[in-house]
Amino acid sequence: MIQLVASNTQSEGDWNSDMWGAVSLWPGDKVYCGRPGRGIYFTNAETIRNFATSPQDLWEALQVPSHAQHGYRMELEEYMVLYPVSVPAGRCRNNGDYGGGGGFQYMIKDVDQLLTPTGRVLNLGRGAHLEV
């Protein structure tokens, strides 16, 4: 059921829906979101290690377009999971206009109830892929 909700949510705008599954996150797990402008899409440390050699490489792996005025976001904020939860998740594959994909994404709608910021911010211009 949560996979269908994720698919419908993603396809509401100018996006094609990715193939969503469900994963369990546990207290203490870490997830990462672009900043400024936190949304409901998060990624994991593996995606950062594999793709964050530059801001463009990471955002293209997550198929997030560059902002018309500000370009790609330069920071990621780290969040810690507070409670056991099952969330929609999957590889970014179906929005090739925004990059080659391959990054892993979570959709977490109840951010304020399920996550807390750790205070750690990764700078994509300074080797974030080496910091996780």
Protein Blocks (a to p, Z undefined) as FASTA:
>chain_A
ZZmmmmmmmmmmmcdcdddddddddehiacddddehiafbdcdfklmmmmmmbfklmmmm
nopacdfklopafbdcddddfbdcdddddddfklmmnogbhiacdddfklmlmpccehia
cdfknoplmmZZ
